[in-house]
Amino acid sequence: MNNDISESDGGSLEWHEGDMPYSTQFGDHFYCRNDGRLECGHVFLAGNGLPERWRDASTFRIGELGFGTGLNFCETWRQWKLVRQPGANLHFTSFELYPMAAEEIGRALSQWPEIAAERTALVAAWPAHPQGRVEIVADAQTRLTVVVGPALDGVTAEPAGFDAWFLDGFAPSRNPDMWSPDLMQAIFDRTIPGGSFATYAAAGFVRRNLQAAGFAVERRPGFAGKREMLCGRK
């Protein structure tokens, strides 16, 4: 394997197989090694009933645990533009403890020409030293907020009203704080009635924490041969 290392605000990243970022702190890749963009569509979008739910929405609010490379945002923004109605607004809020640098985001997303326009816009707007609340107006109908810091603190400080959640922290076995009972409860409490979540994770304790928070949890087939993923509704 041909690896190289770069330094980001979150510590060192290794680059595997060309442009695939790997966190040395959490011992995990930032996205599925098969195709992270297609995984986003299978897990986070389809798992939350998107883009179908956007067709009649005047406003829609997505929360995400783990901004990482910004892949989920870019693919979500791409698909949102295809179906949104005039005047409709999407607010995508992500919670990230260790934000990557702009050049790292650009490198990590360079393998997908489908999101080239979204990647270019994100990299151009990304601050040199992201901290606090990073607010980006992606276009007239799309807003991105990245809250830098511990996820529980960030989610707890947010007002209620989220329509959907992308739970995309590092693997539960490697980053259990991102899947804790307190955090799952905070997410549930800030979700609208009928709101949803989806995650690639299928660990038993994750499912139990989501159920204990109040979500009705469903198992579905995972992406690229992964046996299961979880999604659910409030």
Residue, then its C-alpha position, 0 to 999 in steps of 0.5 A: m500500500n502506498n501511503d503518505i501523511s499530511e497534517s490537519d487541525g485534527g492531527s495526522l491523516e494518511w492517504h491510502e491508495g492515492d486520495m483516500p483519507y485515513s484517520t490515524q487517531f481513529g484508525d478508520h477511513f473517512y468513507c467506504r472504500n468501494d465508493g463513498r459517494l454511492e454509499c451516501g446515496h444508499v445509506f443517508l439519502a435513501g435511508n432518510g427517504l430522500p430526495e422524495r421528501w424534498r419534492d414538496a418541502s419548502t424548508f428542510r433541515i439536515g443534521e450530520l454527525g461527522f463532516g469529515t471530507g464534506l462528501n455527504f454534503c456535496e452529494t446531498w447538495r447535488q441531489w437537492k438541486l435536481v428536485r428542489q422547488p423554487g424558493a425552497n431552502l435546505h439547511f445542512t448542519s454538521f458537527e465535526l471535532y477535527p475539521m480538515a483543511a481545504e486542500e485536504i477536502g479537495r484532494a479527498l473529493s477529487q475522485w468524483p467528477e459527479i460532484a466537481a462543481e460542489r467540491t470546488a465551491l466548498v473548497a473555495a468557501w472553506p476557511a483557513h482555520p475553521q473554528g466555532r461555527v463555519e457558515i457557508v451560503a452554498d447557493a440561494q437555496t442552500r446553507l451549510t453550517v459546520v459546528v466545530g467541537p464535541a458533537l454532544d455540546g454542538v447538538t445540545a446547543e442547537p434549536a429543535g426542528f431537524d427533519a433528518w439526520f446523517l449519523d456518520g461518525f467513525a466506526p462505533s468500536r473506534n469512536p464510541d462517544m459519537w454514538s453515546p446514549d446522551l448524544m442519541q437522546a439529544i438528537f431525538d429531542r431536536t428531531i421533528p415528529g416524523g423526522s428520521f435518521a440513517t446510519y451505516a452502523a449496525a452495532g447492537f449498542v448503537r441500535r439500543n441507544l437509538q431505541a432508548a432515545g425514542f426512535a423506531v429503528e429499522r434494519r436494512p441491507g447495508f451498502a456494497g455487501k455490508r449485511e446491515m445498516l440502521c434507519g428510523r423515525k421519530 
